[in-house]
Amino acid sequence: NSLGLYGALLAYLIVGGQFLFSLLGPIFGGFNLIYTLVFFSMGALLVYFGIKSIAQTEFFLFILFFVVLFFIFSRGFSLIEIENLFVFDKNYLFLPYGPVLFSLAGLALVPEVKEMLKDDPKQLKTLIPIAIFIPAFTYLFFIILILGLTGQNTSIEAVSGLKDSFGDGLVGLALFFGVLTTFTSFITLGLTLKKVFWYDLKIKKNIAWFLACFVPLALFFSGLKNFIAVISLTGGV
């Protein structure tokens, strides 16, 4: 479980830094690495102090996500090309395996949800299937929308490739949302991993924080910067 959390933290660090660079780089300049370090520093700081409003923040972003998604759909529906949905290359038949499992993996958050439902933990039996179905349905809709618009020009993180269809304005909004979602996910999983080390393995709090946050950063500097490779390995294993 800890290895899976490390993989997820590394993935969010990679793509979160890319989103931040794509959003602010044209304005302030600089290199991708600088924005990755800014993303990491802010996330690690919040993991260190802990925040109690993650659930409320995630819920707000959940609503914002659907607003942005609906806006993209309303603007781009007429531009969707059906033939883009049927692009197939047998050489990449198993490419989605790891990323799909990664995108649906929420096991690490079950203890957090159980803690929130301490008055009625039996609700977990109902919430877990719902928590799988809603993202799966949303991902499917998102895939059809983005692939229909960008086809073989779809970018690795899906968003920047929309420039040709919508221009920089809407893409900037999507990038901003991408930064927020990856950032809150980084914080959430960082806190979870810190608690694993702190509560379960009885490691001192500050050391637990250091292990939770700086190991993914070390992996990043070791050269593990391929987003697809990281989520494929993490999801697949």
Backbone torsions as a table, in degrees:
resi	resn	phi	psi	omega
1	ASN	NA	-42.0	179.7
2	SER	-64.2	-38.5	178.3
3	LEU	-64.4	-38.7	177.3
4	GLY	-64.2	-39.9	177.8
5	LEU	-66.1	-39.3	176.5
6	TYR	-61.5	-43.4	178.5
7	GLY	-61.8	-41.2	179.8
8	ALA	-66.8	-43.1	178.8
9	LEU	-62.0	-40.7	178.1
10	LEU	-63.8	-43.0	179.8
11	ALA	-61.5	-45.5	179.7
12	TYR	-67.2	-32.2	177.4
13	LEU	-66.2	-42.6	-179.8
14	ILE	-63.6	-55.4	-173.2
15	VAL	-76.5	-30.8	177.0
16	GLY	-64.0	-41.8	176.5
17	GLY	-64.5	-37.6	178.0
18	GLN	-65.5	-43.4	178.2
19	PHE	-60.6	-46.0	-177.7
20	LEU	-64.6	-39.6	178.1
21	PHE	-65.5	-44.0	-179.6
22	SER	-65.0	-31.6	-178.1
23	LEU	-79.7	-46.1	-172.1
24	LEU	-105.7	-18.1	-179.3
25	GLY	-56.5	-45.3	179.3
26	PRO	-62.6	-21.0	-178.4
27	ILE	-91.5	-49.1	-173.1
28	PHE	-104.0	-10.6	-178.1
29	GLY	76.0	-164.3	179.1
30	GLY	96.5	-178.4	-176.5
31	PHE	-107.3	160.9	178.9
32	ASN	-55.8	-40.3	-177.6
33	LEU	-59.0	-39.6	-179.1
34	ILE	-60.5	-44.5	-177.4
35	TYR	-71.4	-32.0	175.0
36	THR	-64.6	-40.6	179.4
37	LEU	-68.9	-35.9	175.5
38	VAL	-64.3	-46.7	177.7
39	PHE	-56.7	-47.5	-179.0
40	PHE	-64.5	-45.8	-176.1
41	SER	-60.3	-44.9	179.6
42	MET	-66.4	-40.9	179.5
43	GLY	-66.1	-46.1	-179.2
44	ALA	-63.2	-36.3	178.9
45	LEU	-63.5	-43.8	179.9
46	LEU	-70.0	-34.8	176.5
47	VAL	-65.2	-37.0	179.8
48	TYR	-63.6	-48.0	-177.5
49	PHE	-82.9	-25.7	-177.9
50	GLY	79.0	142.0	177.0
51	ILE	-132.0	141.4	-176.0
52	LYS	-94.6	-7.1	-172.7
53	SER	-102.8	16.8	-177.1
54	ILE	-60.4	-44.9	-177.5
55	ALA	-60.2	-44.9	179.3
56	GLN	-65.4	-40.1	179.1
57	THR	-64.0	-44.8	179.8
58	GLU	-62.4	-38.6	-180.0
59	PHE	-65.7	-41.1	177.6
60	PHE	-62.3	-43.1	179.2
61	LEU	-67.4	-31.9	176.7
62	PHE	-60.7	-44.9	177.7
63	ILE	-66.8	-43.5	-179.3
64	LEU	-62.2	-37.3	178.8
65	PHE	-57.5	-47.4	-178.2
66	PHE	-69.0	-31.0	176.0
67	VAL	-64.7	-48.2	179.5
68	VAL	-63.7	-42.8	-179.3
69	LEU	-62.4	-43.1	179.0
70	PHE	-65.1	-38.5	180.0
71	PHE	-64.6	-43.7	177.5
72	ILE	-62.6	-42.1	-179.6
73	PHE	-62.7	-45.4	-178.5
74	SER	-65.0	-33.9	179.3
75	ARG	-80.1	-30.7	-170.3
76	GLY	-109.3	-2.7	-175.8
77	PHE	-56.7	-43.0	-178.1
78	SER	-71.1	-14.7	-178.6
79	LEU	-95.4	-6.3	-179.2
80	ILE	-66.0	131.6	176.9
81	GLU	-108.5	114.0	-174.0
82	ILE	-57.3	-36.3	-177.5
83	GLU	-62.7	-23.6	177.4
84	ASN	-64.0	-24.6	-177.1
85	LEU	-77.8	-11.2	-174.8
86	PHE	-114.9	18.8	174.1
87	VAL	-70.5	127.0	-175.2
88	PHE	-140.0	134.3	176.0
89	ASP	-133.4	112.3	-175.3
90	LYS	-61.5	-21.0	178.9
91	ASN	-67.0	-19.6	-179.0
92	TYR	-114.6	28.0	-175.5
93	LEU	-57.1	-40.6	-175.7
94	PHE	-99.8	6.1	179.7
95	LEU	-57.6	-41.0	-177.0
96	PRO	-72.6	-13.0	-171.9
97	TYR	-53.5	-58.5	-179.0
98	GLY	-65.3	-49.3	179.9
99	PRO	-59.0	-38.1	179.8
100	VAL	-65.0	-45.2	178.6
101	LEU	-65.2	-37.7	177.2
102	PHE	-60.9	-43.6	-175.7
103	SER	-67.3	-23.9	-178.4
104	LEU	-102.2	1.3	-176.8
105	ALA	-80.4	114.7	177.8
106	GLY	-132.7	18.6	-175.2
107	LEU	-58.5	-36.8	-176.4
108	ALA	-64.8	-21.9	-177.0
109	LEU	-92.4	-7.4	-179.8
110	VAL	-59.6	-44.4	176.9
111	PRO	-59.4	-36.6	178.8
112	GLU	-64.7	-42.8	179.7
113	VAL	-66.5	-41.1	178.7
114	LYS	-60.8	-38.4	178.2
115	GLU	-64.4	-37.1	178.6
116	MET	-70.6	-26.4	-178.0
117	LEU	-103.2	32.0	-174.5
118	LYS	-60.1	-24.3	178.5
119	ASP	-78.8	-24.0	-179.7
120	ASP	-150.8	71.3	-176.0
121	PRO	-64.2	-17.3	-179.9
122	LYS	-65.2	-16.8	177.9
123	GLN	-64.2	-17.2	179.6
124	LEU	-57.3	-37.2	-178.4
125	LYS	-61.1	-29.6	178.7
126	THR	-87.7	-39.9	-173.2
127	LEU	-71.3	-37.5	-175.5
128	ILE	-62.2	-49.0	176.6
129	PRO	-60.5	-38.8	178.7
130	ILE	-64.8	-40.2	-178.6
131	ALA	-69.0	-18.5	174.0
132	ILE	-88.5	-42.7	-174.7
133	PHE	-66.2	-45.7	-176.4
134	ILE	-61.4	-49.8	176.2
135	PRO	-61.8	-40.7	-178.6
136	ALA	-60.5	-44.9	179.0
137	PHE	-65.2	-41.5	-179.7
138	THR	-65.3	-42.9	178.3
139	TYR	-60.1	-43.5	-179.0
140	LEU	-60.9	-44.6	178.1
141	PHE	-62.4	-44.0	-179.2
142	PHE	-63.1	-42.5	-179.4
143	ILE	-62.5	-47.4	179.4
144	ILE	-60.4	-42.1	-178.9
145	LEU	-65.3	-53.6	-175.6
146	ILE	-67.7	-45.5	-179.5
147	LEU	-65.1	-38.2	177.8
148	GLY	-63.3	-30.7	-178.7
149	LEU	-85.7	-41.6	-170.7
150	THR	-110.5	-17.4	175.5
151	GLY	54.2	-129.9	-178.2
152	GLN	-71.4	-9.1	177.5
153	ASN	-92.1	8.5	178.7
154	THR	-60.1	128.8	-179.8
155	SER	-78.9	164.6	-175.9
156	ILE	-57.1	-42.5	-178.9
157	GLU	-97.3	7.3	170.2
158	ALA	78.6	-26.8	-169.4
159	VAL	-86.4	-50.3	-173.3
160	SER	-62.5	-23.6	179.0
161	GLY	-69.5	-9.7	-179.8
162	LEU	-78.7	-7.2	-175.9
163	LYS	-57.0	-39.3	-177.6
164	ASP	-66.0	-26.3	-177.9
165	SER	-90.2	-35.5	-171.2
166	PHE	-123.1	-15.4	-173.8
167	GLY	85.5	-176.6	-171.8
168	ASP	-76.2	-25.8	-174.3
169	GLY	-61.6	-58.2	-179.0
170	LEU	-68.1	-35.1	178.2
171	VAL	-64.0	-37.8	176.7
172	GLY	-61.0	-40.7	177.2
173	LEU	-63.7	-43.0	179.5
174	ALA	-65.5	-38.6	177.9
175	LEU	-65.7	-40.9	177.5
176	PHE	-60.2	-43.3	177.0
177	PHE	-64.8	-38.2	178.5
178	GLY	-61.2	-40.6	177.4
179	VAL	-61.8	-46.2	-177.5
180	LEU	-64.0	-44.1	-176.7
181	THR	-69.0	-43.1	178.8
182	THR	-68.0	-34.3	-179.4
183	PHE	-67.3	-46.7	179.8
184	THR	-67.4	-33.9	176.7
185	SER	-66.5	-39.5	177.5
186	PHE	-61.1	-44.4	179.8
187	ILE	-64.9	-46.3	-177.3
188	THR	-60.0	-49.3	-178.4
189	LEU	-72.3	-32.1	176.0
190	GLY	-62.9	-43.1	177.0
191	LEU	-64.8	-39.9	179.0
192	THR	-62.2	-46.2	-179.2
193	LEU	-66.7	-37.5	177.0
194	LYS	-61.1	-39.8	179.0
195	LYS	-68.2	-34.7	177.1
196	VAL	-60.1	-47.2	179.9
197	PHE	-68.8	-39.9	-173.7
198	TRP	-76.8	-52.5	-176.0
199	TYR	-81.8	-49.5	-172.0
200	ASP	-79.5	-43.7	-177.0
201	LEU	-96.4	0.7	174.9
202	LYS	59.1	33.4	175.5
203	ILE	-86.0	144.0	-178.8
204	LYS	-56.6	146.5	-171.2
205	LYS	-54.7	-48.5	-176.9
206	ASN	-67.3	-37.0	178.0
207	ILE	-69.2	-37.9	177.5
208	ALA	-61.1	-42.2	177.4
209	TRP	-62.7	-44.3	-178.8
210	PHE	-61.4	-44.8	-179.8
211	LEU	-65.1	-39.7	-177.1
212	ALA	-67.3	-37.8	-172.9
213	CYS	-96.1	-39.3	-169.2
214	PHE	-89.5	-18.6	174.7
215	VAL	-64.6	-46.3	175.2
216	PRO	-59.2	-37.4	178.4
217	LEU	-64.9	-40.8	178.1
218	ALA	-63.7	-40.0	177.7
219	LEU	-63.5	-37.8	178.2
220	PHE	-62.2	-46.0	-179.2
221	PHE	-72.1	-18.6	177.4
222	SER	-76.6	-8.4	176.5
223	GLY	115.7	-0.5	179.2
224	LEU	-83.0	86.1	-174.5
225	LYS	-124.9	4.7	179.8
226	ASN	-87.8	107.5	-173.6
227	PHE	-58.5	-47.4	-178.0
228	ILE	-63.6	-42.2	-180.0
229	ALA	-62.6	-41.0	-178.3
230	VAL	-66.4	-47.3	-178.9
231	ILE	-72.7	-27.4	176.1
232	SER	-67.3	-44.9	179.3
233	LEU	-66.6	-46.7	-178.2
234	THR	-64.4	-47.5	180.0
235	GLY	-67.4	-42.7	-177.9
236	GLY	-65.1	-45.8	-179.4
237	VAL	-72.0	NA	NA
